[in-house]
Amino acid sequence: MANLLPTKGNLIAAKRSRMLAQTGYELMDRKRNILIRELMGMMDTAKELQGQIDAVFTEAYTALQAANIRLGICPALPLRYGGGAAPHPRPVPPAPAGVRHGGYLFRAG
């Protein structure tokens, strides 16, 4: 703007540009305030949910501790059974060798 001539037309254009910039700034400031309010509300909701989760986990750990005291800690099953899950009643066949793409099986060779 340093190369503008000091004419009445340029003054009016500069004032119009300044008003537009001021309006844009005010709108962005309002939007920022609204978003901050929304974020604070979400944080409150997250805190409530976290409290509920903590309560459920505390209850579950207390129940697990009581079960371990009454029944003892069970030895871990080998990893081939899922590391604690019961073995599958039927043997699961191995997956076919190859690459699946779009529902089709492509085999090498």
N, C-alpha and C positions, 0 to 999 in steps of 0.2 A: 504494500500500500504506500510505500515511500515515493513511488513514481507517479502518483495521482496528482492531477492539477487541482488546485483549491477552487473548484467551481461549486455552484449551488447544487447542481445535479449530483456531483460526487458526494457532497455533504448529505443529501437526502438518501442516497444509496447506502452510505456508511451508517447513517442512523437506522435505516431499515434493517441492515445486516446486524447491527448491535442489538436491536429489539428481538430479532429472530434468535440470536445466540442466547439472549437473556431468557427468552421463553423456553428454549431447548434446555437450558441449564435448570430452570425451575421444574420442568417436567421430569428430567432425569433425577433430580433431588427427591421429588415426590415418589418416583418409582423405587429409588433406593430405600426410602423410609418404609414403603409398603413391603418390599422384599425382606427387610430386616425384621419387621413385625411378623411376617410369615415364618421366617427362620426361627425366631424365638418361640413361636407356637409349636413348631416341629420339634424343637429341642425339649420343650416341656413334655410333649407326647413321648419322645424317646426316653426321657428320664423315667416317666411312669412305666413304660414297657420294660425298661431295664430293671426297675424295682420288682415288677412282677416276675421277670425271668430269674432274678436273684432269689426271690422267695421260693419259686418252684425248684431251683437247683439246690437250695439249702434243704428243702424237704426231701428231695430225692437222695442227697448225700447222707442225710440222717437215716433214711430208710435203708440205704445200702450199708451203712455202718452197722445198723441193728441186725441186718441179715447176715453180714459177715461175722458178727459176734455170735449169733445163734447157730448158724450153719457152718461156719468156717469158710475160709477162702478156697474156692475151687481151683484145682490146678489148671493151667492153660492148656487148651487142646493144641495139637500141632497146627502149624500154619496152613497145611494143605486142606484143613477143614474150615478155613476162614478165621482162624485165630480166636476161637471162642464160640463159634456157631456149631450147631449139631451137624454131623455129616449128612449129605444129601441122600435120601432113601434110594434113589436110582443113580447109577453112575452116569455122569454127563459126558456125551461123546465129545471128542476134541473138535475144535473149530476147523473147517477145511482150510488147507493152505492156499493162499492166494490173496488177492486184493478185491475188496468189495467197492463198487462204485455205482450209484444209481440203482441199486437193487440187483445188480449183476455181479457174478463172481468171476474174476479173471484169474486164471491159473497160469503159472509159468511152465513152459515146456511144451 
